[in-house]
Structures are given as structure tokens and as C-alpha cells.
């Protein structure tokens, strides 16, 4: 197997498993809430705490990747996710934020790690497509969360479902070892890990207006995306009266749409050489799907609800690979992991604050609907920024 295909296969599998771990928690939330005695909407705080850990670990990951290698860092991340999924089954409720931060610590460095190796092995004319294929690991993992977690929860309990996810993460960490010799050959064992280096990603990003535009677009898009995937199961279960399995299936269709969307939009961006137009158009479309989601009612046919969820996935998930490839392409030579770590940190700020804010709005407005409408506004603004032609100097 060539280096390019090996890299793509390994990074996609790793991405899928950490996504499965991260997105299994919202799917487990209704059953866990009944067992532990908390409101399902509070899962937003767990997700927010998880992304605090993710943003911090992403920011610090650049130096670790350069020193230890992408595969070694990814293996550690998988084991951290496994440990967190075990932890949530045994710790009392007040300690759940600690498990969330641990889970986030495993999630955050995955994109910088994969960017580091993919930028070396991917032909320039296939950059957006290859990065998008790798990013299909996220909707694949989320689809797995929607497909396997509800039946395991109903059949064996939410704790058994969580432990199954932990075992899968640990297994992929072991399998990834076969690729380490080749993919981590460029590691720098003597590289310094001084705290002063933490400012480097921000210096590189804010020196380039294109990177600034992209990271704040990613922040708005990611916030809307994570809000949908965090709350769609609870929304359909609580307000539309769907069963947990039916709601989980709608989530799976959204992620299946995301898989196809990421590959398709990556191909479009490479063919048209117009990634900004692709990103702007996707922003407009995901805002439309957010408004449609807010309009769900019990009278809607199930097929119509699933179709909207799938189209939400095609758009609100589809942008990610194009954005990450653009960020890696615009980074200075050899600095893809560093710039990716800083941009992931900024993007994750949206992911940190949106789910808890969604929970606050839900409590204040007594509805899951209006937060979807409110969160569409920043995404719309950044879509228009992407579609605005660059001013002549």
C-alpha cells in the first residue's frame, strides 16, 4: 500500500473512532439522565467541557506531533477517549466534567495530527478531496453512534454501550501501531516543548487575512453543527415524541449525508478551484436546514424529517474537509500541524460555548426550536463573508 493510501486509511479510522466516542455521549444522554436523575438538556454542559479539553489539547498538539509523531499522538488520544468512556460509567454525577475534559483531550489533537501527515503525502490537485475523505471519519463515527449505541443501550444498558465504545477505541490504537514506523519517520525527538511556543499558532494565523477569515468561519459553522448533533436526538425524543431508536436513526441519516457531502464538496472544491465559493454556499444551505429543523412538528412525515436531517448533514458536515485542507495549504511550509492546532483551538471555541448556550436558551424559551434559529445567524454572516469578493489592493 502506498504511503498516501496508508496515511488516508489510518487517519480516517482514527478520526472515526474518536468521533464515535465524542458523539456517543449525547446519544447515551436520555438513558443516563433517567438513571442518574438529571435533565437531558444538561448534556450541553458535558459537550462544552469536552471541547474545553479538546481546544486546549489541540493548541498544545503541534509541538507534540513534531516531537513524537502523528501516529503516536493519535494512539494516545484514542486511549484517552477509551479511558473517558470507562470513567463516565463509574464516577458520580458531579465528576462528569472531569471525564468530559479527558474525552476532549483525546479528541482535540486528531485533526492537527492528520493534517501533518496528509499535507506531506497528498498531491496538490487532490488536497480538498483527500482531506474531505479523511474528515468523513467524523460522520462515520457519528453514524456508528446513532446505529449501535441506542440498541446496546436498550439491550444492555447505557454503561455497557459506553464500555463497548471504549474497547473499540483501544483496539484501533493497537492496530495503528503497524503504520508508526513509516508515518512517524519525520519526528524530531529532540524538539523543545517550551510553553513559549504556544503563541506561535496565533502569530501565524493572524498574520494571514485568509487564515483569519477561515478560522472564524469555522467557529460559526462548527457551533451550528455541534448544536444540531448534540440536541437532535433529545429534540426529536422530547418535542416530536419519537422513540430513542427513531431519533437515533435520524441522526445516523444526517451523518450518512455528511459522509457523502464531505467527499462531494471536496471534489467540487478541487475541480472548481473555488473553495471560498463552496464554503459560502454551504453556509447558506446549512442555515436553511437549521430553520427547517426548527420547524419540525409531529404532523411531519418521518421521511420528511429524515430528509431534512440528511440535508443538514450534507451541508453542516460537508464544509469541514474543504476548510481543513485550505488551512493546511495556506500554512507556512512544515507548519501545517501548528497552524491546524491554532485554528482548531479557535474553531472549538464555538463548540465549547454553543452547546451550553443552547441549554440556557432552551431553559429560557422552553423549546429546542429557537436556539437553532438563533445559531443560524452567525453562520449566515460568515457565509456572506466567504462569498464577498476579495477587495483589490
SVG drawing of the C-alpha trace seen along z (x, -y; Angstrom):
<svg xmlns="http://www.w3.org/2000/svg" viewBox="-50 -49 67 56">
<polyline fill="none" stroke="black" stroke-width="0.4" points="0.0,0.0 1.4,-3.4 2.2,-6.0 -0.7,-8.2 -3.3,-5.4 -1.9,-4.1 -2.0,-7.6 -5.6,-8.2 -6.8,-4.8 -5.2,-5.1 -6.1,-8.7 -9.7,-8.1 -10.1,-5.1 -8.6,-7.1 -10.9,-10.0 -14.0,-7.8 -13.3,-6.2 -12.6,-9.4 -15.8,-10.9 -17.7,-7.8 -16.5,-8.3 -17.4,-12.0 -20.8,-11.7 -21.9,-8.6 -22.4,-10.7 -25.3,-12.8 -26.9,-9.6 -26.5,-8.0 -27.8,-11.1 -31.6,-10.3 -31.0,-6.9 -28.2,-8.1 -30.4,-11.1 -33.2,-8.8 -30.8,-6.6 -28.8,-9.4 -31.6,-11.9 -30.6,-14.9 -32.2,-16.9 -31.2,-15.6 -30.6,-19.2 -27.7,-19.4 -25.7,-17.2 -24.7,-20.5 -22.5,-21.3 -20.8,-18.0 -20.1,-18.7 -18.9,-22.2 -16.5,-20.8 -15.3,-18.2 -14.4,-20.9 -12.6,-22.9 -10.3,-19.9 -10.3,-19.5 -9.4,-23.1 -6.6,-23.1 -5.1,-19.8 -5.4,-21.0 -3.4,-24.2 -0.6,-22.2 -0.5,-19.4 1.7,-21.0 4.9,-20.6 3.9,-17.1 3.3,-16.0 6.6,-17.3 8.4,-15.6 6.7,-12.2 4.9,-11.8 1.3,-11.9 0.6,-8.2 2.0,-8.1 0.0,-11.2 -3.2,-9.7 -2.7,-6.4 -2.5,-8.3 -5.6,-10.2 -7.5,-7.0 -6.5,-5.6 -7.6,-8.9 -11.0,-8.6 -11.3,-5.0 -10.4,-5.9 -13.0,-8.7 -15.8,-6.3 -14.9,-3.9 -14.8,-6.8 -18.3,-8.1 -19.7,-4.6 -18.2,-4.7 -17.9,-8.3 -20.7,-10.1 -22.5,-12.9 -20.5,-15.8 -17.3,-14.3 -18.7,-14.0 -16.9,-17.3 -13.6,-15.6 -14.5,-12.8 -15.6,-15.3 -12.3,-17.1 -10.4,-13.8 -12.5,-12.9 -11.8,-16.3 -8.1,-15.9 -8.3,-12.8 -10.4,-14.5 -8.5,-17.7 -5.2,-16.7 -6.6,-14.4 -7.1,-17.0 -3.6,-18.6 -2.0,-15.1 -3.7,-14.0 -3.0,-17.3 0.7,-16.9 1.0,-13.7 -1.6,-14.3 0.0,-17.6 3.2,-15.6 1.6,-12.7 -1.2,-14.3 -0.9,-15.7 -1.8,-19.4 -4.6,-18.9 -6.3,-16.4 -5.9,-18.3 -9.5,-19.1 -10.8,-15.7 -8.3,-13.7 -8.8,-15.9 -12.5,-15.6 -12.3,-11.8 -10.3,-11.8 -12.9,-14.0 -15.6,-11.5 -14.3,-9.7 -16.3,-12.2 -19.8,-11.5 -18.8,-7.8 -18.2,-7.8 -21.3,-9.8 -23.4,-7.4 -22.0,-4.5 -23.0,-6.3 -26.6,-6.6 -26.7,-3.0 -25.0,-0.9 -25.3,-2.9 -29.2,-3.0 -29.6,0.8 -26.8,1.5 -28.3,-0.9 -31.8,0.6 -30.5,4.2 -27.7,4.0 -27.8,0.5 -26.0,-2.7 -22.9,-1.7 -22.4,1.4 -22.7,-0.7 -20.1,-3.2 -17.7,-0.3 -18.1,1.1 -17.1,-2.2 -14.0,-2.3 -13.0,1.2 -13.2,0.2 -11.0,-2.9 -8.4,-0.8 -8.4,1.8 -7.8,-0.9 -4.9,-2.3 -3.3,1.1 -3.9,1.6 -2.4,-1.9 1.0,-0.7 1.6,1.1 1.9,-2.3 4.0,-4.2 7.4,-3.3 6.6,-4.8 4.3,-7.7 6.3,-9.0 9.7,-8.8 9.9,-12.6 9.5,-13.0 12.1,-15.2 12.8,-13.6 14.9,-16.5 12.4,-19.2 11.7,-21.6 8.2,-21.7 8.6,-25.1 5.4,-26.9 6.6,-30.0 5.8,-28.1 2.0,-28.2 1.8,-31.7 3.3,-30.5 0.0,-29.2 -1.8,-32.6 1.1,-34.6 1.0,-32.5 -2.8,-32.7 -3.3,-36.4 -0.5,-37.3 -2.6,-36.0 -6.1,-37.5 -7.2,-34.4 -6.5,-32.2 -8.3,-34.7 -11.4,-34.6 -11.3,-30.8 -10.9,-30.3 -13.9,-32.5 -16.0,-30.9 -15.1,-27.5 -16.1,-28.8 -19.6,-29.8 -20.1,-26.7 -18.8,-24.3 -21.0,-25.8 -24.2,-25.3 -23.0,-21.8 -22.3,-20.6 -25.6,-22.1 -27.5,-20.0 -25.7,-16.8 -25.8,-17.4 -29.5,-18.1 -31.3,-16.5 -31.9,-13.2 -33.2,-14.9 -35.3,-17.3 -36.9,-14.6 -37.5,-12.5 -38.9,-15.2 -40.8,-17.6 -41.7,-15.4 -42.3,-12.3 -40.1,-10.0 -38.6,-6.9 -35.0,-6.9 -34.3,-4.4 -36.2,-6.5 -34.4,-9.7 -31.1,-7.9 -31.8,-6.7 -32.5,-10.3 -29.1,-11.2 -27.5,-8.4 -29.0,-9.6 -27.6,-13.1 -24.2,-11.6 -24.6,-9.5 -25.4,-12.7 -22.3,-14.2 -20.1,-11.4 -21.3,-11.9 -21.3,-15.6 -17.7,-15.8 -16.4,-13.8 -18.6,-15.6 -17.8,-19.1 -14.1,-18.3 -14.2,-17.1 -16.1,-20.2 -13.6,-22.5 -10.7,-20.8 -12.5,-20.8 -13.6,-24.4 -10.6,-25.7 -13.1,-28.0 -13.1,-26.8 -14.4,-30.2 -17.5,-29.9 -18.0,-26.3 -17.7,-27.3 -20.0,-30.3 -22.7,-28.3 -22.6,-25.6 -23.1,-28.2 -26.2,-29.5 -27.6,-26.0 -26.9,-24.9 -28.7,-27.9 -31.7,-27.0 -31.6,-23.4 -31.4,-24.9 -34.6,-26.8 -36.2,-23.7 -35.2,-21.7 -36.7,-24.4 -40.0,-23.8 -40.3,-20.1 -43.7,-19.1 -45.5,-15.8 -47.5,-16.2 -44.4,-16.0 -43.9,-12.6 -41.0,-10.8 -39.4,-10.6 -39.5,-14.4 -37.8,-14.8 -35.1,-12.3 -34.6,-14.1 -34.0,-17.4 -31.6,-15.8 -29.7,-14.2 -29.5,-17.5 -28.3,-19.2 -25.6,-16.6 -24.7,-17.2 -24.2,-20.9 -23.3,-21.4 -20.9,-18.4 -19.7,-18.8 -17.7,-22.0 -15.2,-20.6 -12.7,-18.9 -12.6,-21.8 -11.8,-24.2 -9.1,-22.0 -7.4,-21.5 -7.4,-25.2 -5.9,-25.9 -3.2,-23.3 -2.5,-24.7 -2.2,-28.3 0.1,-27.3 3.9,-28.1 5.9,-25.0 6.3,-22.4 3.8,-24.3 0.6,-22.6 0.2,-20.9 1.0,-24.1 -1.4,-26.2 -4.1,-23.5 -3.7,-23.3 -4.3,-27.0 -7.2,-27.1 -8.8,-24.0 -8.5,-25.9 -10.4,-28.9 -12.9,-26.7 -13.5,-24.7 -14.4,-28.0 -17.7,-27.8 -18.0,-24.2 -17.3,-24.9 -19.8,-27.8 -22.7,-26.8 -24.0,-23.7 -24.1,-25.3 -25.7,-28.4 -28.2,-26.2 -29.1,-24.7 -29.5,-28.2 -31.7,-29.2 -33.7,-26.0 -34.4,-26.6 -35.3,-30.3 -37.5,-29.7 -38.8,-26.2 -38.1,-25.0 -35.4,-23.3 -36.6,-25.2 -35.5,-28.8 -31.8,-28.1 -31.5,-26.5 -32.9,-29.8 -30.6,-32.0 -27.4,-30.0 -28.1,-30.2 -27.4,-33.9 -23.5,-33.8 -23.2,-31.1 -25.1,-33.2 -22.9,-36.2 -19.7,-34.2 -21.2,-32.6 -21.7,-36.1 -18.1,-37.0 -16.8,-33.9 -18.9,-34.9 -17.8,-38.6 -15.1,-39.1 -11.6,-39.9 -11.1,-43.7 -8.4,-44.9 -5.4,-46.4"/>
</svg>
